Amino acid sequence: MISKTKKTKIIAETRVHAKDTGSPEVQISILTKRIEELASHLKKHAKDNHSRRGLLAMVADRQAHMKYLEKKHPKRHATLTKKLGLKK
């Protein structure tokens, strides 16, 4: 789980405007951080299938947000992909 301070920092780094908390960029960044943390948890606890299911749901959700962003704003998608180090 992401702490409130980490989440605030992620939002500050990727927001589009001053009061932005729900743009696709912010949502993708938060999901990416949660996915990274859960992946490290699953490396230690390989048999935790309930968390694995949650991880797969988060990955699918992030993929849907990425598709939307790529379709509506290709330049913003390219910038975010490079910033987060995600491949297509």
N, C-alpha and C positions, 0 to 999 in steps of 0.2 A: 504494500500500500504506500502511496506517495504522501509524504507529509505536506502540511499546508504551506510551509515555506518553500519547499521544492516546487510545488505546483505553481505558486506565485511567481517564482523565478522563471519557470518554463513559459508561463503566460507572458511575462514581461519581455522575454527574448523573441517570441514569435508573433506577438499581436500585430494587427494591421493598423489599428488606431488606438487612441488613449484608453478608451473604455471597453476594448475588445476582450471578450471572454469566451465567445462561442463560434468564432470563425472556423472554417475547416482547418486552417493552419494550426490554430491553438489546439483543436480537438485531436488532430493527428499527432502533434508533439506530445500531448499528455498520454495518449494511447501508446506511443512509442516508448516512453519512459516506463509505463506500467508493464508493457510487454517485456522490456529488458529485465526489470526486476523479477517478474514472474518466471522468466526463462532461467535466471540464475537460481531461483528457488527450486525449480524442477531438476536442475543439475544435481542438487543435493538430495532431493526427495523424488527419486525416479518413479516411485509407485503411487504418487499423489495424482490419481486420475481425475478427481474433482477439479483441481486447479488446472490440469491440462485442458479440460473442457472449457474452462473460463478463458484460458490463453487462446485457444482456437477461436472462440467467439470474439475476443478483442482483435485478433489478427484479421478476421473477416470484416469487422466494423471499420478498422483502419483502412482496409483495402477499398471498402465502399466509399469512404471519405476521399481517398486518393483518386478514385475514378471520377467522382463528382468534380473535384478540383481540377483534374486534368481536362475534363470536358468543358468546364465553364471558364477557367482561367489558366491556360497552359503555361504562361510565364511564371505565375505564382507557384504552380506545381513544380516547375523545374527548379526554381529557387529553393523551395522547401525540401525537395528531394536531395539536393546538393548539401543543404545545411544539416539535415539529419543523417546523411550518409545512407539513404535508402536506395535500393536498386529497383528498377521497374520490373 
